[in-house]
Amino acid sequence: MLTQSFSTSDLLKLLSYEDYKRYDGIGETRERTFEIMTEVSEKINSDDFKIDSVKQISNEGDRIFSLVTMEHDFALRKINDTIKRFYKVKQADRNLIVNQIIVLLQEAIPMSIIKLDLKKFYESIDRNWIIEKLKDDALLSDNSIKILENFFMLDDFASFTGLPRGIGISATLSELYLRDFDRKVNRLEGVYYYARYVDDIILFTIDSPNKLLKKIYENELLRSPLEFNHKKTKTFEVNNYDDSNIKILDFEYLGYHFIFSDYCKKTGNEFKDKKIKISIAKKKIKKYKTRIVYSFLDYLKNADFSLLKDRLKFLTGNYPIKRNPSEGTVLYAGLYYNYPFINDDDILNELTTFLRKIISAKNKNFGQKINNSLTSEQKGLLSQFDFLAGWKNRKLNSDFRPERVKLIKKCWYNG
């Protein structure tokens, strides 16, 4: 039976590996962890408990919020867990979507592809609608609804009607808000594949893209006040049987760059599969290059060669993320695990070339400073880092401690 209490035992079940790094005392001993979580439970269960403050930062024009105290964090974490279980909310699997898109693009059959984007996604979701739904459904406890309602009434959120970015429960509530839209689009005649990852939507149809877009727009399938970002709407048609006039099409989705042709290759009554190129999205490549530059800029300030070497090792390799220490489950991240489906060696070689040009640069002010600050031996060591080798070999860096990872990433926060 699903319990909605904020008891110590219930909160202990929500502990993650990241909490052992984030909160002092957690993980020191079982007794100390139990003691801390008991204190958190008592604070949440007190009559006057409410989430009364948040922190916020600005990131590329978006306001990102975070919770201030441990009791605030675990109160919303428990409510989030309860909503997920009651409503069976599950965020889409990025790798599954990408794999399905690859399979569909490889089929050289007539098709139309539509990419849609939702404008100011989190900020445009009606949080009052969500609260009313939770009340009407009467699944969530009155205490949980009260905490959530008071949280949404914070002055920090007064300037918009939607959900705060950066707070875990926002992702769950947004999925609940879009569930009806997902169902309706999936059922549209002619749609044979539909996927949405947060605010990025893709669908494959046998209809003309304009005809399907008209259905989506005119039938008002999207719940107000959400809107489509029409500037980012893109359509592609694969319906060419003329091999003398093949056009190359491409789009970016979920961090990948898909490159394919509009050619439908038919042999007899059968369509043959075609090759597609799968690369890394241009924005992600720019981020890698920016992080390489920032790593060298920071080195010029601190002269810490060991840290520079670890940063490049981190960028060109992979690393484990432990999710649940008690179960021993491990999730991996890094170059290969972020982009397991790419088949474009050129883009990885481009990153390696970019890195080596910085190491050996002698012109311009930046290049001269780098060149003068490194010995021949150090240049040789740094030149051994290779993005293609790190990806192909799934090179794993398991020796980085949490504190080291935090230091490695520190100079990239603006990158």
C-alpha positions in Angstrom: 0.0 0.0 0.0 1.3 3.5 -0.9 1.8 5.7 2.1 1.8 9.4 1.9 3.3 10.1 5.3 6.5 12.0 5.8 7.9 9.5 8.3 11.6 8.9 8.8 11.3 5.5 7.1 9.5 6.9 4.1 12.0 9.7 3.6 15.0 7.3 4.0 13.7 5.5 0.9 14.1 8.7 -1.2 17.8 9.1 -0.4 20.0 9.2 -3.5 23.7 9.0 -4.0 23.8 12.7 -4.7 22.5 13.4 -1.2 25.6 11.9 0.3 27.5 14.7 -1.5 25.0 17.4 -1.0 24.1 17.2 2.7 26.6 17.1 5.6 26.4 14.1 7.8 24.4 11.9 5.5 26.2 8.6 5.1 28.7 9.1 7.9 27.0 6.3 9.9 23.6 4.7 9.7 22.8 6.1 13.1 23.7 9.6 12.0 21.7 9.3 8.7 18.7 8.1 10.7 19.1 11.0 13.2 19.2 13.6 10.4 16.2 12.2 8.5 14.2 12.0 11.8 14.9 15.7 12.3 13.8 16.4 8.7 10.6 14.4 9.2 9.7 16.2 12.4 10.1 19.6 10.7 7.9 18.6 7.7 5.2 17.2 10.1 5.1 20.3 12.3 1.9 22.3 12.1 3.5 25.4 10.8 5.7 23.8 8.1 5.7 25.4 4.6 8.3 26.0 2.0 9.0 29.7 2.4 12.0 30.4 0.2 13.9 29.4 -2.9 17.1 30.3 -4.5 17.3 31.3 -8.2 19.9 31.8 -10.8 19.7 33.0 -14.4 20.9 30.7 -17.2 20.7 31.9 -20.8 17.7 34.0 -20.0 15.8 31.3 -18.0 15.4 31.5 -14.2 16.4 28.3 -12.6 15.2 27.7 -9.0 16.5 25.4 -6.3 15.3 24.5 -2.8 17.1 26.1 0.2 16.8 23.5 3.0 16.8 19.7 3.3 13.3 19.6 4.7 12.0 21.6 1.7 13.7 19.3 -0.7 12.4 16.1 0.9 8.9 17.4 1.4 8.5 18.1 -2.4 10.5 14.9 -3.2 8.0 12.8 -1.3 5.0 14.5 -2.9 6.6 14.1 -6.3 7.1 10.4 -5.6 3.5 10.0 -4.6 2.1 11.7 -7.7 4.4 9.6 -9.9 3.0 6.4 -8.4 -0.6 7.4 -8.3 -0.7 8.8 -11.8 1.9 6.5 -13.3 3.9 9.4 -14.6 7.1 8.5 -16.3 9.3 10.8 -18.4 10.1 9.6 -21.9 13.3 7.6 -22.4 15.7 9.7 -24.5 17.7 6.7 -25.8 14.6 4.8 -26.7 13.2 7.7 -28.7 16.5 8.2 -30.6 16.7 4.5 -31.4 13.2 4.5 -32.7 13.8 7.6 -34.9 16.9 5.9 -36.4 14.9 2.8 -37.3 12.2 4.9 -38.9 14.6 7.0 -40.9 16.4 3.9 -42.2 13.1 2.8 -43.8 13.2 4.3 -47.2 9.5 4.7 -47.5 7.3 7.8 -48.2 6.9 9.7 -45.0 6.6 13.2 -43.5 8.4 14.3 -40.4 7.3 17.2 -38.2 9.3 18.8 -35.4 7.4 21.0 -32.9 8.6 23.1 -30.0 6.6 24.4 -27.0 7.2 28.1 -26.2 8.4 28.8 -22.6 7.3 25.4 -21.6 7.5 25.3 -17.8 6.5 28.9 -17.3 3.4 28.5 -19.5 1.8 25.5 -17.7 -1.2 26.5 -15.6 -0.2 25.5 -12.1 -3.7 26.4 -10.8 -5.2 23.8 -13.2 -2.8 21.3 -11.7 -3.8 22.1 -8.1 -7.5 21.9 -9.0 -7.0 18.5 -10.7 -5.2 17.1 -7.7 -8.0 18.3 -5.5 -10.8 17.0 -7.7 -9.1 13.6 -8.1 -8.7 13.3 -4.3 -5.7 11.0 -4.5 -3.2 13.2 -2.9 -3.5 13.9 0.8 -4.8 17.3 2.0 -1.5 18.0 3.7 0.5 17.4 0.5 -1.8 19.6 -1.5 -1.5 22.3 1.2 2.3 22.2 1.0 2.3 22.3 -2.8 -0.3 25.1 -2.9 1.7 27.3 -0.4 4.9 26.6 -2.4 3.3 27.9 -5.6 2.2 31.1 -3.8 5.8 32.2 -3.2 6.5 35.7 -4.3 9.4 34.3 -6.5 6.8 32.7 -8.8 4.4 35.7 -8.9 5.6 36.9 -12.3 4.5 33.8 -14.2 1.6 31.3 -14.0 3.6 28.2 -14.6 6.0 25.8 -13.0 9.5 26.7 -11.6 12.4 25.4 -13.7 15.0 23.4 -11.7 12.5 21.9 -9.2 12.1 18.1 -9.6 8.4 18.1 -9.2 7.9 20.5 -12.1 8.9 17.8 -14.6 6.3 15.4 -13.1 3.5 17.9 -13.1 4.3 19.0 -16.6 3.9 15.4 -17.8 0.6 15.3 -16.1 -0.5 18.6 -17.8 0.6 17.3 -21.3 -0.9 13.8 -21.0 -4.1 14.7 -22.7 -2.3 16.4 -25.6 0.0 13.4 -26.1 -3.0 11.1 -26.2 -4.9 13.3 -28.8 -1.9 13.7 -31.1 -1.1 10.0 -31.0 -4.6 9.2 -32.1 -4.7 11.6 -35.1 -5.3 9.8 -38.3 -2.1 9.4 -40.3 0.3 9.6 -37.4 2.2 6.4 -37.0 4.9 7.6 -34.5 4.8 10.4 -31.9 7.3 11.3 -29.2 7.7 14.2 -26.8 10.7 14.8 -24.6 9.8 17.7 -22.3 9.0 20.4 -24.8 10.5 18.9 -27.9 8.0 17.0 -30.1 8.5 14.8 -33.2 6.1 12.8 -35.2 6.0 10.8 -38.4 3.0 10.7 -40.6 1.8 9.4 -44.0 -0.1 12.7 -44.4 1.3 15.9 -45.8 2.9 17.9 -43.0 0.7 20.9 -43.6 -2.4 18.9 -43.5 -1.5 17.4 -40.1 -0.3 20.7 -38.7 -3.7 22.2 -39.6 -5.4 19.5 -37.6 -3.1 20.1 -34.6 -3.5 23.9 -34.7 -7.2 24.2 -35.6 -8.5 21.5 -33.2 -6.7 23.3 -30.3 -5.2 20.1 -28.9 -2.8 22.0 -26.8 -4.2 23.1 -23.4 -4.0 26.9 -22.8 -1.8 28.9 -22.0 0.8 26.7 -23.7 1.7 27.7 -27.2 3.8 26.3 -30.1 7.0 28.1 -31.0 6.1 28.4 -34.7 9.6 29.7 -35.5 11.0 26.3 -34.5 8.4 24.2 -36.4 10.2 22.2 -39.1 8.8 19.7 -41.6 10.5 17.2 -43.9 9.1 15.1 -46.7 10.7 11.8 -47.9 8.9 11.0 -51.1 11.4 11.1 -53.9 11.8 8.2 -56.3 14.2 10.0 -58.7 17.8 8.9 -57.8 19.2 11.6 -60.1 17.8 14.4 -58.0 18.3 13.3 -54.4 18.1 16.0 -51.7 19.9 15.7 -48.4 17.7 16.5 -45.4 18.8 17.0 -41.8 17.4 18.0 -38.4 18.6 18.1 -34.8 16.7 16.4 -31.9 17.6 15.5 -28.3 21.3 16.4 -28.8 21.7 14.5 -32.1 22.1 15.6 -35.7 20.3 13.3 -38.1 21.3 13.5 -41.8 19.4 11.5 -44.4 18.0 11.7 -48.0 14.6 12.3 -49.4 15.0 9.2 -51.6 12.7 6.3 -51.4 14.6 3.3 -52.7 12.2 0.7 -54.0 13.1 -2.7 -55.4 10.1 -4.5 -56.9 7.3 -4.2 -54.3 9.8 -3.8 -51.4 11.4 -0.7 -50.0 15.1 -1.1 -49.1 16.6 0.4 -46.0 18.9 3.4 -46.4 21.9 4.7 -44.5 21.6 7.8 -42.3 24.3 9.8 -40.7 24.0 10.3 -36.9 26.1 13.1 -35.5 26.1 15.4 -32.4 24.0 18.5 -32.5 25.9 21.7 -33.4 25.0 23.4 -30.1 26.4 20.4 -28.2 29.6 20.5 -30.2 29.9 24.2 -29.4 29.5 23.4 -25.7 32.4 20.9 -25.9 34.6 23.4 -27.6 33.7 26.1 -25.1 34.5 23.8 -22.2 37.9 23.0 -23.8 38.7 26.7 -24.1 37.5 27.5 -20.5 39.7 24.6 -19.2 42.8 26.3 -20.7 41.7 29.8 -19.6 41.4 28.5 -16.0 44.8 26.8 -16.3 46.4 30.2 -17.3 45.0 31.6 -14.0 45.9 28.7 -11.6 48.8 26.9 -13.4 47.3 23.6 -12.1 48.3 21.1 -14.8 46.9 18.2 -13.0 43.4 19.8 -13.0 43.7 20.7 -16.7 44.6 17.1 -17.5 41.7 15.8 -15.5 39.3 18.2 -17.3 40.4 16.9 -20.7 40.2 13.3 -19.4 36.7 14.0 -18.2 35.6 15.5 -21.5 37.0 12.8 -23.7 35.9 9.9 -21.4 33.0 8.5 -19.4 32.3 8.2 -15.7 29.9 6.3 -13.4 27.0 7.8 -11.6 25.8 5.8 -8.7 22.0 6.1 -8.2 21.3 3.7 -5.4 24.2 2.7 -3.2 22.1 0.1 -1.3 21.2 -1.7 -4.5 24.5 -1.2 -6.1 23.0 0.1 -9.4 25.3 2.3 -11.5 24.4 4.7 -14.3 27.1 5.9 -16.6 27.5 9.3 -18.3 30.0 11.0 -20.5 30.9 11.1 -24.2 29.8 7.6 -25.2 26.9 7.2 -22.8 25.5 10.6 -23.7 25.7 9.8 -27.5 25.8 6.0 -28.0 24.1 6.2 -31.4 26.4 8.4 -33.4 28.1 6.9 -36.4 30.0 10.0 -37.5 33.8 9.7 -36.7 34.4 13.1 -38.4 32.7 15.1 -35.7 34.8 13.4 -33.0 38.0 13.9 -34.9 37.0 17.6 -35.3 36.8 18.0 -31.5 40.2 16.3 -31.2 41.7 18.6 -33.9 40.3 21.6 -32.1 41.9 20.5 -28.8 45.3 19.8 -30.4 45.3 23.2 -32.3 45.0 24.9 -28.9 47.8 22.9 -27.4 50.2 23.7 -30.3 48.9 27.2 -31.2 51.6 29.8 -31.5 49.7 32.7 -33.1 47.3 35.1 -31.5 47.5 36.1 -27.8 45.6 33.1 -26.4 47.7 30.6 -28.4 51.0 32.2 -27.4 50.1 32.2 -23.7 49.1 28.5 -23.8 52.3 27.6 -25.8 54.5 29.5 -23.3 52.9 28.0 -20.3 53.3 24.3 -21.3 56.4 22.2 -21.5 57.0 19.9 -24.4 56.3 16.9 -22.2 53.0 18.5 -21.0 51.9 19.2 -24.6 52.7 15.5 -25.4 50.6 14.3 -22.5 47.6 16.5 -23.4 47.8 15.6 -27.1 47.1 12.0 -26.2 43.5 12.8 -25.3 41.3 11.7 -28.2 37.5 12.1 -28.5 37.1 9.3 -31.0 39.2 6.9 -29.0 37.3 7.8 -25.8 34.0 7.2 -27.5 34.9 4.0 -29.3 36.7 2.4 -26.3 34.0 3.7 -23.9 36.9 4.9 -21.8 35.8 4.9 -18.2 37.2 7.2 -15.5 36.1 5.6 -12.3 38.8 7.3 -10.1 37.2 10.7 -9.9 35.9 11.5 -6.4 32.8 13.7 -6.1 34.9 16.6 -4.8 37.2 16.3 -7.8 34.3 16.2 -10.3 32.8 19.4 -8.7 36.2 21.1 -9.1 36.5 19.9 -12.7 33.1 21.3 -13.7 33.6 24.6 -11.8 35.0 26.6 -14.7 32.4 25.4 -17.1 29.3 26.8 -15.4 29.2 29.7 -17.8 30.1 27.5 -20.8 
